[in-house]
Amino acid sequence: MATQLTRADVQKVALLGRLKLSDAELEAYTQSLGNIIGYVERLNEVNTDDVEPMVHAVELSNVFRADEVRPSLPRADALANAPKSERGFFLVPQILDER
């Protein structure tokens, strides 16, 4: 089942993504995205009945260090390079309106 990507499809996606594309870009993206969709459709034809689902293509192991309780950075040291602080806390500009 071949799905043909149209210029109108790309224009709609660009509109949803708030992208302003030129005519040349629309043509290029229509072609490129159409090729990607065609490749994915080819992949969907591969028989995967005997393939076990996996999270990653290669085996991964945990690379995190052991979680150990250690002393924290003293508050004065943490605030030493802060542009502004007040009563032992970082002072940042308000970005949300209070309602």
ChimeraX attribute file (.defattr): number of C-alpha atoms within 10 A of each C-alpha:
attribute: neighborCount
match mode: 1-to-1
recipient: residues
	/A:1	7
	/A:2	8
	/A:3	9
	/A:4	12
	/A:5	17
	/A:6	14
	/A:7	16
	/A:8	11
	/A:9	13
	/A:10	20
	/A:11	18
	/A:12	12
	/A:13	11
	/A:14	14
	/A:15	12
	/A:16	9
	/A:17	9
	/A:18	9
	/A:19	11
	/A:20	11
	/A:21	14
	/A:22	9
	/A:23	11
	/A:24	9
	/A:25	12
	/A:26	19
	/A:27	14
	/A:28	13
	/A:29	17
	/A:30	20
	/A:31	15
	/A:32	13
	/A:33	14
	/A:34	18
	/A:35	14
	/A:36	12
	/A:37	15
	/A:38	17
	/A:39	11
	/A:40	11
	/A:41	14
	/A:42	12
	/A:43	11
	/A:44	10
	/A:45	9
	/A:46	8
	/A:47	8
	/A:48	10
	/A:49	7
	/A:50	6
	/A:51	7
	/A:52	6
	/A:53	9
	/A:54	8
	/A:55	7
	/A:56	7
	/A:57	7
	/A:58	7
	/A:59	7
	/A:60	8
	/A:61	6
	/A:62	5
	/A:63	6
	/A:64	6
	/A:65	6
	/A:66	6
	/A:67	6
	/A:68	6
	/A:69	6
	/A:70	6
	/A:71	6
	/A:72	7
	/A:73	9
	/A:74	8
	/A:75	10
	/A:76	10
	/A:77	9
	/A:78	13
	/A:79	17
	/A:80	10
	/A:81	9
	/A:82	12
	/A:83	9
	/A:84	12
	/A:85	13
	/A:86	9
	/A:87	6
	/A:88	10
	/A:89	13
	/A:90	12
	/A:91	13
	/A:92	11
	/A:93	6
	/A:94	7
	/A:95	6
	/A:96	6
	/A:97	5
	/A:98	5
	/A:99	3
